[in-house]
Amino acid sequence: MANEIILIVEDNEKNMKLARDIMQSRGYQVVEAVSAEEGLEKVMDPIPDLVLMDIQLPGMNGIAALGKLRENPATQKIPVIAFTASVMPKDHNEIREAGFDAFISKPINLKEFIATVAATLAKAKP
């Protein structure tokens, strides 16, 4: 389980630090991006095992970024978890329909956060 690479795309410094600290404490390697555009650049080297993607980002939003990841053969199979405070039913439906592999709402529940990441990684392994 440990040593997988997690790309966190999050523009809020406190949320980034929290996610980074949790992932690193579990033995994951973390790559950080503060915008969807930066995330789309960083996703190519190294290719992560999982992406935690905020939805409300400056510039391109997380749903559009997911679309770009799914269009690219090199990144289309990377599991992507929506990591967002957008918890209205309409938002949740839009996120689910966009094709995210899982959903983590903010503020996070630590046990659910860790379990969702672990389950999504396990499901993605051949």
PEJOGI-V140777 format. One record per residue. SS is DSSP state (a for helix, b for strand, c for the rest). OMEGA is omega as a letter, one per 40 degrees, with the letter a starting at -180 (999 if undefined). Layout:
SS/OMEGA ; SS/OMEGA
This chain:
c/a ; c/i ; c/i ; c/a ; b/i ; b/i ; b/i ; b/i ; b/a ; c/a ; c/i ; c/a ; a/a ; a/i ; a/i ; a/a ; a/i ; a/a ; a/i ; a/a ; a/i ; a/a ; a/i ; a/i ; a/i ; c/i ; c/i ; c/i ; b/a ; b/i ; b/a ; b/i ; b/a ; c/i ; c/i ; a/a ; a/i ; a/i ; a/i ; a/i ; a/a ; a/a ; c/a ; c/a ; c/e ; c/i ; c/a ; c/i ; c/a ; b/i ; b/i ; b/a ; b/i ; c/i ; c/a ; c/a ; c/i ; c/a ; c/i ; c/i ; c/a ; a/i ; a/i ; a/i ; a/i ; a/i ; a/i ; a/i ; a/a ; a/i ; a/a ; c/i ; c/a ; c/a ; c/a ; c/a ; c/i ; c/i ; b/a ; b/i ; b/i ; b/a ; b/a ; b/i ; c/i ; c/a ; c/i ; c/a ; a/i ; a/i ; a/a ; a/i ; a/i ; a/i ; a/i ; a/a ; a/i ; a/i ; c/i ; c/a ; c/i ; b/a ; b/i ; b/a ; b/i ; c/e ; c/a ; c/i ; c/a ; a/a ; a/i ; a/i ; a/a ; a/a ; a/a ; a/i ; a/a ; a/a ; a/a ; a/i ; a/a ; a/a ; a/a ; a/a ; c/a ; c/999
